[in-house]
Amino acid sequence: MQNMINWFEIPVSDFARAKAFYEQILAISIQDVEMEGNTMGMFPGNEQVVSGAIVKSDNHFPSDKGCVVYLNGGNDLNVVLGRVEQAGGNVVVPKTIISPEMGYFAFFADTEGNTIGLHSIG
């Protein structure tokens, strides 16, 4: 086993708004996919990396409670955090050191009401 996580899904209520939010803060392109009646936005990935999607379905409910997904914040979390409010979200916990060896974390609330974590080494 290489990774404990192999896929994640972030629930959304307004797919277009959530897609625009994540594309803006992460500076990525999200691919739209319809799968079994669900609207999914696939984060970039391949067989070598863990990835996931934003998902709008009758079984996905945005919430600030429950599991927290940590997205890769790149080399400096402040770059991503600097885009959060402009994109319609809120920084909940600013860039905070875990330890010099483990790096930094932060939390933000997305446009759908989910609390999402960020992690970086620098």
ZAFI-982592 format. One record per residue (C-alpha): residue in one letter; residue number from 0; x, y, z. Coordinates in steps of 0.25 Angstrom, whole numbers, padded with zeros to 4 digits. Last residue first. Layout:
<rest a; nr NUM; X X; Y Y; Z Z> $
...
# end
This chain:
<rest g; nr 121; X 0029; Y 0101; Z 0012> $
<rest i; nr 120; X 0025; Y 0086; Z 0014> $
<rest s; nr 119; X 0011; Y 0089; Z 0010> $
<rest h; nr 118; X -0003; Y 0085; Z 0015> $
<rest l; nr 117; X -0017; Y 0091; Z 0012> $
<rest g; nr 116; X -0029; Y 0087; Z 0020> $
<rest i; nr 115; X -0044; Y 0088; Z 0015> $
<rest t; nr 114; X -0056; Y 0092; Z 0023> $
<rest n; nr 113; X -0068; Y 0091; Z 0014> $
<rest g; nr 112; X -0079; Y 0102; Z 0014> $
<rest e; nr 111; X -0081; Y 0102; Z -0001> $
<rest t; nr 110; X -0072; Y 0114; Z -0005> $
<rest d; nr 109; X -0061; Y 0108; Z 0002> $
<rest a; nr 108; X -0057; Y 0109; Z 0017> $
<rest f; nr 107; X -0042; Y 0110; Z 0019> $
<rest f; nr 106; X -0032; Y 0102; Z 0028> $
<rest a; nr 105; X -0017; Y 0103; Z 0029> $
<rest f; nr 104; X -0005; Y 0094; Z 0030> $
<rest y; nr 103; X 0010; Y 0095; Z 0030> $
<rest g; nr 102; X 0023; Y 0087; Z 0030> $
<rest m; nr 101; X 0025; Y 0073; Z 0036> $
<rest e; nr 100; X 0040; Y 0074; Z 0038> $
<rest p; nr 99; X 0040; Y 0088; Z 0043> $
<rest s; nr 98; X 0028; Y 0085; Z 0052> $
<rest i; nr 97; X 0013; Y 0087; Z 0050> $
<rest i; nr 96; X 0014; Y 0102; Z 0046> $
<rest t; nr 95; X 0002; Y 0110; Z 0043> $
<rest k; nr 94; X -0003; Y 0117; Z 0031> $
<rest p; nr 93; X -0016; Y 0123; Z 0035> $
<rest v; nr 92; X -0028; Y 0116; Z 0041> $
<rest v; nr 91; X -0042; Y 0119; Z 0036> $
<rest v; nr 90; X -0039; Y 0126; Z 0023> $
<rest n; nr 89; X -0052; Y 0129; Z 0016> $
<rest g; nr 88; X -0057; Y 0126; Z 0002> $
<rest g; nr 87; X -0063; Y 0134; Z -0009> $
<rest a; nr 86; X -0051; Y 0134; Z -0019> $
<rest q; nr 85; X -0045; Y 0147; Z -0014> $
<rest e; nr 84; X -0046; Y 0141; Z 0000> $
<rest v; nr 83; X -0038; Y 0128; Z -0004> $
<rest r; nr 82; X -0027; Y 0134; Z -0014> $
<rest g; nr 81; X -0017; Y 0138; Z -0003> $
<rest l; nr 80; X -0019; Y 0125; Z 0004> $
<rest v; nr 79; X -0014; Y 0118; Z -0009> $
<rest v; nr 78; X -0001; Y 0126; Z -0009> $
<rest n; nr 77; X 0000; Y 0127; Z 0006> $
<rest l; nr 76; X 0001; Y 0112; Z 0006> $
<rest d; nr 75; X 0015; Y 0112; Z 0001> $
<rest n; nr 74; X 0022; Y 0101; Z -0008> $
<rest g; nr 73; X 0009; Y 0095; Z -0012> $
<rest g; nr 72; X -0003; Y 0095; Z -0003> $
<rest n; nr 71; X -0006; Y 0080; Z -0006> $
<rest l; nr 70; X -0021; Y 0078; Z -0002> $
<rest y; nr 69; X -0024; Y 0073; Z 0012> $
<rest v; nr 68; X -0038; Y 0066; Z 0013> $
<rest v; nr 67; X -0045; Y 0068; Z 0026> $
<rest c; nr 66; X -0055; Y 0058; Z 0031> $
<rest g; nr 65; X -0068; Y 0062; Z 0039> $
<rest k; nr 64; X -0073; Y 0076; Z 0041> $
<rest d; nr 63; X -0073; Y 0088; Z 0032> $
<rest s; nr 62; X -0083; Y 0082; Z 0023> $
<rest p; nr 61; X -0086; Y 0080; Z 0008> $
<rest f; nr 60; X -0096; Y 0069; Z 0006> $
<rest h; nr 59; X -0094; Y 0058; Z -0004> $
<rest n; nr 58; X -0104; Y 0047; Z -0006> $
<rest d; nr 57; X -0114; Y 0054; Z -0016> $
<rest s; nr 56; X -0102; Y 0058; Z -0024> $
<rest k; nr 55; X -0092; Y 0069; Z -0027> $
<rest v; nr 54; X -0078; Y 0065; Z -0026> $
<rest i; nr 53; X -0064; Y 0072; Z -0025> $
<rest a; nr 52; X -0054; Y 0062; Z -0029> $
<rest g; nr 51; X -0042; Y 0053; Z -0025> $
<rest s; nr 50; X -0027; Y 0051; Z -0027> $
<rest v; nr 49; X -0016; Y 0042; Z -0021> $
<rest v; nr 48; X -0004; Y 0042; Z -0030> $
<rest q; nr 47; X 0003; Y 0032; Z -0039> $
<rest e; nr 46; X -0009; Y 0027; Z -0047> $
<rest n; nr 45; X -0012; Y 0041; Z -0052> $
<rest g; nr 44; X -0017; Y 0054; Z -0046> $
<rest p; nr 43; X -0024; Y 0067; Z -0049> $
<rest f; nr 42; X -0036; Y 0069; Z -0040> $
<rest m; nr 41; X -0049; Y 0063; Z -0046> $
<rest g; nr 40; X -0062; Y 0071; Z -0045> $
<rest m; nr 39; X -0074; Y 0062; Z -0043> $
<rest t; nr 38; X -0088; Y 0063; Z -0046> $
<rest n; nr 37; X -0095; Y 0050; Z -0042> $
<rest g; nr 36; X -0106; Y 0043; Z -0049> $
<rest e; nr 35; X -0098; Y 0030; Z -0051> $
<rest m; nr 34; X -0086; Y 0038; Z -0055> $
<rest e; nr 33; X -0086; Y 0052; Z -0062> $
<rest v; nr 32; X -0072; Y 0057; Z -0063> $
<rest d; nr 31; X -0067; Y 0072; Z -0063> $
<rest q; nr 30; X -0051; Y 0073; Z -0064> $
<rest i; nr 29; X -0045; Y 0083; Z -0054> $
<rest s; nr 28; X -0034; Y 0092; Z -0058> $
<rest i; nr 27; X -0024; Y 0097; Z -0048> $
<rest a; nr 26; X -0019; Y 0110; Z -0042> $
<rest l; nr 25; X -0022; Y 0104; Z -0028> $
<rest i; nr 24; X -0030; Y 0116; Z -0023> $
<rest q; nr 23; X -0037; Y 0119; Z -0036> $
<rest e; nr 22; X -0040; Y 0105; Z -0041> $
<rest y; nr 21; X -0045; Y 0102; Z -0027> $
<rest f; nr 20; X -0055; Y 0114; Z -0027> $
<rest a; nr 19; X -0059; Y 0113; Z -0041> $
<rest k; nr 18; X -0063; Y 0098; Z -0039> $
<rest a; nr 17; X -0070; Y 0101; Z -0026> $
<rest r; nr 16; X -0079; Y 0112; Z -0033> $
<rest a; nr 15; X -0082; Y 0103; Z -0045> $
<rest f; nr 14; X -0086; Y 0092; Z -0036> $
<rest d; nr 13; X -0095; Y 0099; Z -0027> $
<rest s; nr 12; X -0098; Y 0089; Z -0015> $
<rest v; nr 11; X -0084; Y 0083; Z -0014> $
<rest p; nr 10; X -0079; Y 0071; Z -0007> $
<rest i; nr 9; X -0063; Y 0069; Z -0007> $
<rest e; nr 8; X -0060; Y 0055; Z -0012> $
<rest f; nr 7; X -0047; Y 0048; Z -0009> $
<rest w; nr 6; X -0039; Y 0036; Z -0015> $
<rest n; nr 5; X -0027; Y 0027; Z -0011> $
<rest i; nr 4; X -0024; Y 0031; Z 0003> $
<rest m; nr 3; X -0015; Y 0022; Z 0011> $
<rest n; nr 2; X -0005; Y 0023; Z 0001> $
<rest q; nr 1; X 0006; Y 0013; Z -0004> $
<rest m; nr 0; X 0000; Y 0000; Z 0000> $
# end
